[in-house]
Structure formats: C-alpha cells, structure tokens
C-alpha cells in the first residue's frame, strides 16, 4: 500500500535487494541534487531516500553480524590453520 505522501510503500522497499536499494538511493540523491523539483516532489524523494538509506544500513548491519557469527563459529579452525601454516613455514625455510 502506498502512502499518499510517498511514491513507495514500506513493503515495496523491503522487497528490494541491497544493490537495487543502493542504486535507487543514488538516483534519488542525484534527482534531489539536480534541483528543479517542486517542494512536494523534493519532499517525497527525500522521504523515500531516508527509507532507502535505512534499508541499506540495516542490510549492511545484518551482513556484518552474520559475518561476525561465521568468524566466531569458525575462528578456532582458522586459528589452528594459521598456526599450522606458520609451523610448516618455519620448518621449510
């Protein structure tokens, strides 16, 4: 459902991939910076841009958390592999 003051609904923004949202945010910023928009249109684009920026930020935070969890879960294995390669390098040289 589209809000009367916004060209995009929250649901529609939530369906975008990170890359799509980032591209759309870039286009929104360019449109706002180019000027020549009515106050109503500029306000609508600004509101959409805030929603897109929030979506991108949340998506990045989620990816960062996932990477941290993966690194934590596999950290011991990575540490042991690094120690093994260091021991190997020390004996080869």
Gaussian input, Z-matrix of N, CA and C with variables (Angstrom, degrees):
# hf/3-21g

backbone

0 1
 N
 C     1     B1
 C     2     B2     1     A1
 N     3     B3     2     A2     1     D1
 C     4     B4     3     A3     2     D2
 C     5     B5     4     A4     3     D3
 N     6     B6     5     A5     4     D4
 C     7     B7     6     A6     5     D5
 C     8     B8     7     A7     6     D6
 N     9     B9     8     A8     7     D7
 C    10    B10     9     A9     8     D8
 C    11    B11    10    A10     9     D9
 N    12    B12    11    A11    10    D10
 C    13    B13    12    A12    11    D11
 C    14    B14    13    A13    12    D12
 N    15    B15    14    A14    13    D13
 C    16    B16    15    A15    14    D14
 C    17    B17    16    A16    15    D15
 N    18    B18    17    A17    16    D16
 C    19    B19    18    A18    17    D17
 C    20    B20    19    A19    18    D18
 N    21    B21    20    A20    19    D19
 C    22    B22    21    A21    20    D20
 C    23    B23    22    A22    21    D21
 N    24    B24    23    A23    22    D22
 C    25    B25    24    A24    23    D23
 C    26    B26    25    A25    24    D24
 N    27    B27    26    A26    25    D25
 C    28    B28    27    A27    26    D26
 C    29    B29    28    A28    27    D27
 N    30    B30    29    A29    28    D28
 C    31    B31    30    A30    29    D29
 C    32    B32    31    A31    30    D30
 N    33    B33    32    A32    31    D31
 C    34    B34    33    A33    32    D32
 C    35    B35    34    A34    33    D33
 N    36    B36    35    A35    34    D34
 C    37    B37    36    A36    35    D35
 C    38    B38    37    A37    36    D36
 N    39    B39    38    A38    37    D37
 C    40    B40    39    A39    38    D38
 C    41    B41    40    A40    39    D39
 N    42    B42    41    A41    40    D40
 C    43    B43    42    A42    41    D41
 C    44    B44    43    A43    42    D42
 N    45    B45    44    A44    43    D43
 C    46    B46    45    A45    44    D44
 C    47    B47    46    A46    45    D45
 N    48    B48    47    A47    46    D46
 C    49    B49    48    A48    47    D47
 C    50    B50    49    A49    48    D48
 N    51    B51    50    A50    49    D49
 C    52    B52    51    A51    50    D50
 C    53    B53    52    A52    51    D51
 N    54    B54    53    A53    52    D52
 C    55    B55    54    A54    53    D53
 C    56    B56    55    A55    54    D54
 N    57    B57    56    A56    55    D55
 C    58    B58    57    A57    56    D56
 C    59    B59    58    A58    57    D57
 N    60    B60    59    A59    58    D58
 C    61    B61    60    A60    59    D59
 C    62    B62    61    A61    60    D60
 N    63    B63    62    A62    61    D61
 C    64    B64    63    A63    62    D62
 C    65    B65    64    A64    63    D63
 N    66    B66    65    A65    64    D64
 C    67    B67    66    A66    65    D65
 C    68    B68    67    A67    66    D66
 N    69    B69    68    A68    67    D67
 C    70    B70    69    A69    68    D68
 C    71    B71    70    A70    69    D69
 N    72    B72    71    A71    70    D70
 C    73    B73    72    A72    71    D71
 C    74    B74    73    A73    72    D72
 N    75    B75    74    A74    73    D73
 C    76    B76    75    A75    74    D74
 C    77    B77    76    A76    75    D75
 N    78    B78    77    A77    76    D76
 C    79    B79    78    A78    77    D77
 C    80    B80    79    A79    78    D78
 N    81    B81    80    A80    79    D79
 C    82    B82    81    A81    80    D80
 C    83    B83    82    A82    81    D81
 N    84    B84    83    A83    82    D82
 C    85    B85    84    A84    83    D83
 C    86    B86    85    A85    84    D84
 N    87    B87    86    A86    85    D85
 C    88    B88    87    A87    86    D86
 C    89    B89    88    A88    87    D87
 N    90    B90    89    A89    88    D88
 C    91    B91    90    A90    89    D89
 C    92    B92    91    A91    90    D90
 N    93    B93    92    A92    91    D91
 C    94    B94    93    A93    92    D92
 C    95    B95    94    A94    93    D93
 N    96    B96    95    A95    94    D94
 C    97    B97    96    A96    95    D95
 C    98    B98    97    A97    96    D96
 N    99    B99    98    A98    97    D97
 C   100   B100    99    A99    98    D98
 C   101   B101   100   A100    99    D99
 N   102   B102   101   A101   100   D100
 C   103   B103   102   A102   101   D101
 C   104   B104   103   A103   102   D102
 N   105   B105   104   A104   103   D103
 C   106   B106   105   A105   104   D104
 C   107   B107   106   A106   105   D105
 N   108   B108   107   A107   106   D106
 C   109   B109   108   A108   107   D107
 C   110   B110   109   A109   108   D108
 N   111   B111   110   A110   109   D109
 C   112   B112   111   A111   110   D110
 C   113   B113   112   A112   111   D111
 N   114   B114   113   A113   112   D112
 C   115   B115   114   A114   113   D113
 C   116   B116   115   A115   114   D114
 N   117   B117   116   A116   115   D115
 C   118   B118   117   A117   116   D116
 C   119   B119   118   A118   117   D117
 N   120   B120   119   A119   118   D118
 C   121   B121   120   A120   119   D119
 C   122   B122   121   A121   120   D120
 N   123   B123   122   A122   121   D121
 C   124   B124   123   A123   122   D122
 C   125   B125   124   A124   123   D123
 N   126   B126   125   A125   124   D124
 C   127   B127   126   A126   125   D125
 C   128   B128   127   A127   126   D126
 N   129   B129   128   A128   127   D127
 C   130   B130   129   A129   128   D128
 C   131   B131   130   A130   129   D129
 N   132   B132   131   A131   130   D130
 C   133   B133   132   A132   131   D131
 C   134   B134   133   A133   132   D132
 N   135   B135   134   A134   133   D133
 C   136   B136   135   A135   134   D134
 C   137   B137   136   A136   135   D135
 N   138   B138   137   A137   136   D136
 C   139   B139   138   A138   137   D137
 C   140   B140   139   A139   138   D138
 N   141   B141   140   A140   139   D139
 C   142   B142   141   A141   140   D140
 C   143   B143   142   A142   141   D141
 N   144   B144   143   A143   142   D142
 C   145   B145   144   A144   143   D143
 C   146   B146   145   A145   144   D144
 N   147   B147   146   A146   145   D145
 C   148   B148   147   A147   146   D146
 C   149   B149   148   A148   147   D147
 N   150   B150   149   A149   148   D148
 C   151   B151   150   A150   149   D149
 C   152   B152   151   A151   150   D150
 N   153   B153   152   A152   151   D151
 C   154   B154   153   A153   152   D152
 C   155   B155   154   A154   153   D153
 N   156   B156   155   A155   154   D154
 C   157   B157   156   A156   155   D155
 C   158   B158   157   A157   156   D156
 N   159   B159   158   A158   157   D157
 C   160   B160   159   A159   158   D158
 C   161   B161   160   A160   159   D159
 N   162   B162   161   A161   160   D160
 C   163   B163   162   A162   161   D161
 C   164   B164   163   A163   162   D162
 N   165   B165   164   A164   163   D163
 C   166   B166   165   A165   164   D164
 C   167   B167   166   A166   165   D165
 N   168   B168   167   A167   166   D166
 C   169   B169   168   A168   167   D167
 C   170   B170   169   A169   168   D168
 N   171   B171   170   A170   169   D169
 C   172   B172   171   A171   170   D170
 C   173   B173   172   A172   171   D171
 N   174   B174   173   A173   172   D172
 C   175   B175   174   A174   173   D173
 C   176   B176   175   A175   174   D174
 N   177   B177   176   A176   175   D175
 C   178   B178   177   A177   176   D176
 C   179   B179   178   A178   177   D177
 N   180   B180   179   A179   178   D178
 C   181   B181   180   A180   179   D179
 C   182   B182   181   A181   180   D180
 N   183   B183   182   A182   181   D181
 C   184   B184   183   A183   182   D182
 C   185   B185   184   A184   183   D183
 N   186   B186   185   A185   184   D184
 C   187   B187   186   A186   185   D185
 C   188   B188   187   A187   186   D186
 N   189   B189   188   A188   187   D187
 C   190   B190   189   A189   188   D188
 C   191   B191   190   A190   189   D189
 N   192   B192   191   A191   190   D190
 C   193   B193   192   A192   191   D191
 C   194   B194   193   A193   192   D192
 N   195   B195   194   A194   193   D193
 C   196   B196   195   A195   194   D194
 C   197   B197   196   A196   195   D195
 N   198   B198   197   A197   196   D196
 C   199   B199   198   A198   197   D197
 C   200   B200   199   A199   198   D198
 N   201   B201   200   A200   199   D199
 C   202   B202   201   A201   200   D200
 C   203   B203   202   A202   201   D201
 N   204   B204   203   A203   202   D202
 C   205   B205   204   A204   203   D203
 C   206   B206   205   A205   204   D204
 N   207   B207   206   A206   205   D205
 C   208   B208   207   A207   206   D206
 C   209   B209   208   A208   207   D207
 N   210   B210   209   A209   208   D208
 C   211   B211   210   A210   209   D209
 C   212   B212   211   A211   210   D210
 N   213   B213   212   A212   211   D211
 C   214   B214   213   A213   212   D212
 C   215   B215   214   A214   213   D213
 N   216   B216   215   A215   214   D214
 C   217   B217   216   A216   215   D215
 C   218   B218   217   A217   216   D216
 N   219   B219   218   A218   217   D217
 C   220   B220   219   A219   218   D218
 C   221   B221   220   A220   219   D219
 N   222   B222   221   A221   220   D220
 C   223   B223   222   A222   221   D221
 C   224   B224   223   A223   222   D222
 N   225   B225   224   A224   223   D223
 C   226   B226   225   A225   224   D224
 C   227   B227   226   A226   225   D225
 N   228   B228   227   A227   226   D226
 C   229   B229   228   A228   227   D227
 C   230   B230   229   A229   228   D228
 N   231   B231   230   A230   229   D229
 C   232   B232   231   A231   230   D230
 C   233   B233   232   A232   231   D231
 N   234   B234   233   A233   232   D232
 C   235   B235   234   A234   233   D233
 C   236   B236   235   A235   234   D234
 N   237   B237   236   A236   235   D235
 C   238   B238   237   A237   236   D236
 C   239   B239   238   A238   237   D237
 N   240   B240   239   A239   238   D238
 C   241   B241   240   A240   239   D239
 C   242   B242   241   A241   240   D240
 N   243   B243   242   A242   241   D241
 C   244   B244   243   A243   242   D242
 C   245   B245   244   A244   243   D243
 N   246   B246   245   A245   244   D244
 C   247   B247   246   A246   245   D245
 C   248   B248   247   A247   246   D246
 N   249   B249   248   A248   247   D247
 C   250   B250   249   A249   248   D248
 C   251   B251   250   A250   249   D249
 N   252   B252   251   A251   250   D250
 C   253   B253   252   A252   251   D251
 C   254   B254   253   A253   252   D252
 N   255   B255   254   A254   253   D253
 C   256   B256   255   A255   254   D254
 C   257   B257   256   A256   255   D255
 N   258   B258   257   A257   256   D256
 C   259   B259   258   A258   257   D257
 C   260   B260   259   A259   258   D258
 N   261   B261   260   A260   259   D259
 C   262   B262   261   A261   260   D260
 C   263   B263   262   A262   261   D261
 N   264   B264   263   A263   262   D262
 C   265   B265   264   A264   263   D263
 C   266   B266   265   A265   264   D264
 N   267   B267   266   A266   265   D265
 C   268   B268   267   A267   266   D266
 C   269   B269   268   A268   267   D267
 N   270   B270   269   A269   268   D268
 C   271   B271   270   A270   269   D269
 C   272   B272   271   A271   270   D270
 N   273   B273   272   A272   271   D271
 C   274   B274   273   A273   272   D272
 C   275   B275   274   A274   273   D273
 N   276   B276   275   A275   274   D274
 C   277   B277   276   A276   275   D275
 C   278   B278   277   A277   276   D276

   B1=1.4502
   B2=1.5197
   B3=1.2986
   B4=1.4575
   B5=1.5134
   B6=1.3086
   B7=1.4638
   B8=1.5235
   B9=1.3106
   B10=1.4617
   B11=1.5192
   B12=1.3342
   B13=1.4534
   B14=1.5171
   B15=1.3261
   B16=1.4502
   B17=1.5097
   B18=1.3402
   B19=1.4515
   B20=1.5097
   B21=1.3117
   B22=1.4546
   B23=1.5062
   B24=1.3155
   B25=1.4479
   B26=1.5167
   B27=1.3143
   B28=1.4535
   B29=1.5159
   B30=1.3319
   B31=1.4586
   B32=1.5184
   B33=1.3284
   B34=1.4630
   B35=1.5230
   B36=1.3142
   B37=1.4586
   B38=1.5150
   B39=1.3258
   B40=1.4542
   B41=1.5187
   B42=1.3252
   B43=1.4597
   B44=1.5236
   B45=1.3165
   B46=1.4576
   B47=1.5243
   B48=1.3231
   B49=1.4589
   B50=1.5241
   B51=1.3145
   B52=1.4637
   B53=1.5247
   B54=1.3141
   B55=1.4633
   B56=1.5296
   B57=1.3356
   B58=1.4642
   B59=1.5288
   B60=1.3180
   B61=1.4627
   B62=1.5194
   B63=1.3369
   B64=1.4647
   B65=1.5250
   B66=1.3268
   B67=1.4654
   B68=1.5277
   B69=1.3199
   B70=1.4718
   B71=1.5228
   B72=1.3281
   B73=1.4657
   B74=1.5284
   B75=1.3203
   B76=1.4655
   B77=1.5233
   B78=1.3223
   B79=1.4721
   B80=1.5223
   B81=1.3315
   B82=1.4664
   B83=1.5252
   B84=1.3262
   B85=1.4722
   B86=1.5291
   B87=1.3235
   B88=1.4643
   B89=1.5306
   B90=1.3177
   B91=1.4676
   B92=1.5242
   B93=1.3344
   B94=1.4658
   B95=1.5306
   B96=1.3214
   B97=1.4659
   B98=1.5192
   B99=1.3342
   B100=1.4616
   B101=1.5215
   B102=1.3336
   B103=1.4581
   B104=1.5132
   B105=1.3122
   B106=1.4530
   B107=1.5239
   B108=1.3167
   B109=1.4557
   B110=1.5201
   B111=1.3065
   B112=1.4609
   B113=1.5299
   B114=1.3043
   B115=1.4567
   B116=1.5232
   B117=1.3215
   B118=1.4673
   B119=1.5341
   B120=1.3277
   B121=1.4652
   B122=1.5310
   B123=1.3191
   B124=1.4634
   B125=1.5267
   B126=1.3079
   B127=1.4639
   B128=1.5226
   B129=1.3329
   B130=1.4591
   B131=1.5317
   B132=1.3251
   B133=1.4637
   B134=1.5267
   B135=1.3253
   B136=1.4645
   B137=1.5244
   B138=1.3332
   B139=1.4612
   B140=1.5286
   B141=1.3190
   B142=1.4621
   B143=1.5264
   B144=1.3206
   B145=1.4614
   B146=1.5185
   B147=1.3180
   B148=1.4728
   B149=1.5247
   B150=1.3254
   B151=1.4618
   B152=1.5225
   B153=1.3179
   B154=1.4592
   B155=1.5253
   B156=1.3229
   B157=1.4636
   B158=1.5273
   B159=1.3127
   B160=1.4661
   B161=1.5294
   B162=1.3350
   B163=1.4611
   B164=1.5302
   B165=1.3176
   B166=1.4703
   B167=1.5208
   B168=1.3025
   B169=1.4629
   B170=1.5222
   B171=1.3294
   B172=1.4657
   B173=1.5254
   B174=1.3224
   B175=1.4605
   B176=1.5253
   B177=1.3276
   B178=1.4652
   B179=1.5240
   B180=1.3252
   B181=1.4698
   B182=1.5224
   B183=1.3217
   B184=1.4624
   B185=1.5256
   B186=1.3187
   B187=1.4662
   B188=1.5287
   B189=1.3164
   B190=1.4660
   B191=1.5308
   B192=1.3289
   B193=1.4588
   B194=1.5215
   B195=1.3068
   B196=1.4719
   B197=1.5268
   B198=1.3269
   B199=1.4678
   B200=1.5231
   B201=1.3171
   B202=1.4666
   B203=1.5203
   B204=1.3298
   B205=1.4697
   B206=1.5294
   B207=1.3105
   B208=1.4613
   B209=1.5248
   B210=1.3261
   B211=1.4661
   B212=1.5152
   B213=1.3224
   B214=1.4609
   B215=1.5218
   B216=1.3220
   B217=1.4631
   B218=1.5264
   B219=1.3108
   B220=1.4597
   B221=1.5272
   B222=1.2927
   B223=1.4649
   B224=1.5113
   B225=1.3034
   B226=1.4542
   B227=1.5219
   B228=1.3150
   B229=1.4557
   B230=1.5228
   B231=1.3318
   B232=1.4638
   B233=1.5212
   B234=1.3298
   B235=1.4625
   B236=1.5260
   B237=1.3384
   B238=1.4523
   B239=1.5268
   B240=1.3223
   B241=1.4587
   B242=1.5217
   B243=1.3212
   B244=1.4596
   B245=1.5213
   B246=1.3260
   B247=1.4609
   B248=1.5163
   B249=1.3301
   B250=1.4597
   B251=1.5173
   B252=1.3345
   B253=1.4647
   B254=1.5207
   B255=1.3248
   B256=1.4598
   B257=1.5240
   B258=1.3218
   B259=1.4622
   B260=1.5168
   B261=1.3293
   B262=1.4522
   B263=1.5192
   B264=1.3414
   B265=1.4570
   B266=1.5191
   B267=1.3242
   B268=1.4541
   B269=1.5315
   B270=1.3112
   B271=1.4561
   B272=1.5194
   B273=1.3225
   B274=1.4556
   B275=1.5151
   B276=1.3138
   B277=1.4655
   B278=1.4644
   A1=108.58
   A2=116.64
   A3=121.68
   A4=110.23
   A5=116.01
   A6=123.04
   A7=107.64
   A8=118.35
   A9=121.52
   A10=112.07
   A11=118.51
   A12=121.66
   A13=112.91
   A14=116.76
   A15=119.98
   A16=109.88
   A17=115.89
   A18=120.00
   A19=112.13
   A20=118.77
   A21=122.43
   A22=109.80
   A23=114.84
   A24=118.85
   A25=109.68
   A26=116.09
   A27=121.60
   A28=109.65
   A29=116.77
   A30=120.97
   A31=110.86
   A32=116.96
   A33=121.25
   A34=110.47
   A35=117.78
   A36=120.71
   A37=110.66
   A38=117.24
   A39=121.38
   A40=113.27
   A41=117.60
   A42=121.90
   A43=112.34
   A44=117.83
   A45=121.21
   A46=111.18
   A47=115.64
   A48=119.46
   A49=107.48
   A50=116.54
   A51=120.63
   A52=110.50
   A53=115.84
   A54=120.45
   A55=111.52
   A56=116.66
   A57=120.66
   A58=110.45
   A59=116.69
   A60=120.77
   A61=110.88
   A62=116.47
   A63=120.42
   A64=111.04
   A65=116.69
   A66=120.00
   A67=110.81
   A68=115.56
   A69=119.91
   A70=110.75
   A71=116.64
   A72=120.62
   A73=110.09
   A74=116.53
   A75=120.46
   A76=110.77
   A77=117.26
   A78=120.94
   A79=111.45
   A80=116.27
   A81=120.79
   A82=110.19
   A83=116.53
   A84=120.93
   A85=109.93
   A86=117.04
   A87=120.16
   A88=111.33
   A89=116.63
   A90=120.74
   A91=110.51
   A92=116.65
   A93=120.03
   A94=111.12
   A95=117.02
   A96=120.65
   A97=112.48
   A98=117.05
   A99=119.50
   A100=112.09
   A101=115.91
   A102=119.98
   A103=111.53
   A104=115.16
   A105=120.97
   A106=114.10
   A107=117.28
   A108=120.87
   A109=109.95
   A110=115.01
   A111=118.17
   A112=107.59
   A113=115.55
   A114=119.93
   A115=110.49
   A116=116.76
   A117=121.31
   A118=110.84
   A119=116.50
   A120=120.64
   A121=110.90
   A122=117.19
   A123=120.75
   A124=110.78
   A125=116.59
   A126=121.16
   A127=110.54
   A128=117.00
   A129=121.14
   A130=110.55
   A131=115.95
   A132=119.73
   A133=111.53
   A134=116.36
   A135=119.89
   A136=110.38
   A137=115.99
   A138=120.42
   A139=110.66
   A140=116.67
   A141=120.51
   A142=110.41
   A143=116.07
   A144=120.48
   A145=112.65
   A146=116.45
   A147=120.38
   A148=109.93
   A149=116.79
   A150=120.78
   A151=111.92
   A152=116.70
   A153=121.15
   A154=111.37
   A155=116.56
   A156=120.68
   A157=110.66
   A158=116.19
   A159=120.45
   A160=110.35
   A161=116.82
   A162=121.42
   A163=110.50
   A164=117.35
   A165=121.11
   A166=110.83
   A167=116.99
   A168=121.66
   A169=111.65
   A170=116.20
   A171=120.40
   A172=111.35
   A173=116.40
   A174=120.27
   A175=110.36
   A176=116.94
   A177=120.73
   A178=111.38
   A179=117.04
   A180=120.82
   A181=110.32
   A182=116.87
   A183=121.41
   A184=110.78
   A185=116.89
   A186=120.75
   A187=110.58
   A188=116.55
   A189=120.61
   A190=110.73
   A191=116.89
   A192=120.84
   A193=110.69
   A194=116.31
   A195=120.08
   A196=110.89
   A197=117.15
   A198=121.22
   A199=110.38
   A200=117.13
   A201=120.80
   A202=110.65
   A203=116.87
   A204=120.55
   A205=111.09
   A206=116.95
   A207=120.73
   A208=110.12
   A209=115.79
   A210=119.53
   A211=111.50
   A212=117.00
   A213=120.75
   A214=110.23
   A215=116.59
   A216=121.08
   A217=111.63
   A218=116.42
   A219=120.37
   A220=112.45
   A221=116.15
   A222=120.94
   A223=113.61
   A224=116.49
   A225=120.00
   A226=110.48
   A227=117.55
   A228=121.12
   A229=110.42
   A230=116.41
   A231=120.64
   A232=110.73
   A233=116.99
   A234=121.00
   A235=109.71
   A236=116.56
   A237=120.06
   A238=111.18
   A239=117.58
   A240=120.70
   A241=110.84
   A242=116.93
   A243=120.83
   A244=110.59
   A245=117.58
   A246=120.92
   A247=110.79
   A248=117.41
   A249=121.21
   A250=111.31
   A251=118.17
   A252=120.54
   A253=110.52
   A254=118.46
   A255=121.81
   A256=109.59
   A257=117.26
   A258=121.12
   A259=110.08
   A260=117.49
   A261=122.05
   A262=110.22
   A263=117.23
   A264=121.24
   A265=111.27
   A266=117.14
   A267=121.27
   A268=109.49
   A269=118.85
   A270=120.46
   A271=111.83
   A272=119.08
   A273=122.80
   A274=110.92
   A275=117.19
   A276=121.39
   A277=109.66
   D1=132.34
   D2=-177.08
   D3=-94.95
   D4=130.34
   D5=176.40
   D6=-68.80
   D7=145.20
   D8=-177.96
   D9=-65.24
   D10=-22.70
   D11=179.72
   D12=-97.77
   D13=2.13
   D14=-174.75
   D15=-133.70
   D16=144.20
   D17=178.51
   D18=-82.49
   D19=-13.07
   D20=-177.25
   D21=-131.42
   D22=140.74
   D23=176.67
   D24=-86.46
   D25=162.31
   D26=176.88
   D27=-61.48
   D28=-40.59
   D29=179.04
   D30=-61.08
   D31=-42.95
   D32=-179.59
   D33=-63.11
   D34=-43.21
   D35=179.07
   D36=-64.72
   D37=-36.71
   D38=-179.02
   D39=-67.53
   D40=-18.24
   D41=-179.89
   D42=-86.76
   D43=-8.86
   D44=-178.97
   D45=-77.37
   D46=145.90
   D47=170.95
   D48=-74.87
   D49=166.81
   D50=177.65
   D51=-56.98
   D52=-45.97
   D53=-177.32
   D54=-64.02
   D55=-40.16
   D56=178.06
   D57=-65.57
   D58=-43.45
   D59=-180.00
   D60=-64.05
   D61=-41.16
   D62=-179.68
   D63=-66.05
   D64=-41.40
   D65=178.00
   D66=-64.86
   D67=-42.01
   D68=179.53
   D69=-65.99
   D70=-38.15
   D71=176.68
   D72=-63.55
   D73=-43.14
   D74=178.23
   D75=-60.47
   D76=-43.75
   D77=178.14
   D78=-64.15
   D79=-37.81
   D80=179.21
   D81=-65.07
   D82=-44.89
   D83=179.42
   D84=-62.35
   D85=-43.49
   D86=179.15
   D87=-61.08
   D88=-42.14
   D89=179.38
   D90=-63.55
   D91=-42.08
   D92=179.52
   D93=-67.32
   D94=-40.03
   D95=-179.01
   D96=-70.96
   D97=-27.81
   D98=-178.32
   D99=-70.84
   D100=-23.11
   D101=178.23
   D102=76.42
   D103=-169.35
   D104=178.54
   D105=75.94
   D106=9.84
   D107=179.27
   D108=-95.06
   D109=151.70
   D110=173.48
   D111=-69.64
   D112=161.26
   D113=178.76
   D114=-59.00
   D115=-41.52
   D116=-179.62
   D117=-62.21
   D118=-46.22
   D119=-179.36
   D120=-67.13
   D121=-42.03
   D122=178.89
   D123=-62.84
   D124=-40.66
   D125=178.52
   D126=-65.56
   D127=-41.75
   D128=178.69
   D129=-62.97
   D130=-45.13
   D131=179.17
   D132=-65.31
   D133=-38.77
   D134=177.99
   D135=-61.52
   D136=-44.82
   D137=179.48
   D138=-62.16
   D139=-43.32
   D140=177.91
   D141=-63.43
   D142=-41.02
   D143=179.36
   D144=-62.10
   D145=-39.52
   D146=177.13
   D147=-62.41
   D148=-43.02
   D149=177.90
   D150=-63.21
   D151=-41.64
   D152=178.57
   D153=-66.49
   D154=-42.01
   D155=178.60
   D156=-62.51
   D157=-41.27
   D158=178.37
   D159=-64.24
   D160=-43.64
   D161=178.77
   D162=-60.50
   D163=-45.47
   D164=178.94
   D165=-63.14
   D166=-43.69
   D167=179.59
   D168=-62.04
   D169=-44.57
   D170=179.18
   D171=-65.73
   D172=-38.85
   D173=179.45
   D174=-65.52
   D175=-42.29
   D176=177.86
   D177=-64.92
   D178=-41.92
   D179=178.91
   D180=-62.82
   D181=-39.91
   D182=178.74
   D183=-65.05
   D184=-42.72
   D185=178.43
   D186=-64.90
   D187=-40.99
   D188=178.79
   D189=-62.57
   D190=-42.90
   D191=178.07
   D192=-63.23
   D193=-42.36
   D194=178.90
   D195=-62.29
   D196=-43.60
   D197=178.88
   D198=-63.59
   D199=-41.25
   D200=177.76
   D201=-61.17
   D202=-42.88
   D203=178.84
   D204=-64.31
   D205=-41.12
   D206=178.70
   D207=-63.67
   D208=-46.17
   D209=179.81
   D210=-63.23
   D211=-38.47
   D212=178.30
   D213=-66.54
   D214=-44.71
   D215=-178.28
   D216=-65.01
   D217=-35.33
   D218=-176.60
   D219=-107.32
   D220=6.58
   D221=-176.80
   D222=-59.62
   D223=-43.22
   D224=179.57
   D225=-61.56
   D226=-43.41
   D227=179.61
   D228=-62.79
   D229=-42.92
   D230=-179.90
   D231=-65.30
   D232=-38.88
   D233=-179.80
   D234=-64.58
   D235=-44.31
   D236=-179.91
   D237=-65.12
   D238=-39.12
   D239=177.86
   D240=-63.90
   D241=-41.03
   D242=178.78
   D243=-64.62
   D244=-41.62
   D245=178.82
   D246=-65.44
   D247=-40.66
   D248=178.79
   D249=-62.96
   D250=-42.24
   D251=-179.42
   D252=-69.17
   D253=-32.69
   D254=177.20
   D255=-67.07
   D256=-43.21
   D257=178.00
   D258=-63.38
   D259=-40.38
   D260=179.93
   D261=-64.52
   D262=-45.94
   D263=179.74
   D264=-61.83
   D265=-37.02
   D266=-178.39
   D267=-67.40
   D268=-36.05
   D269=-178.35
   D270=-80.77
   D271=-28.64
   D272=-179.03
   D273=-75.48
   D274=-39.66
   D275=-176.58
   D276=-75.09

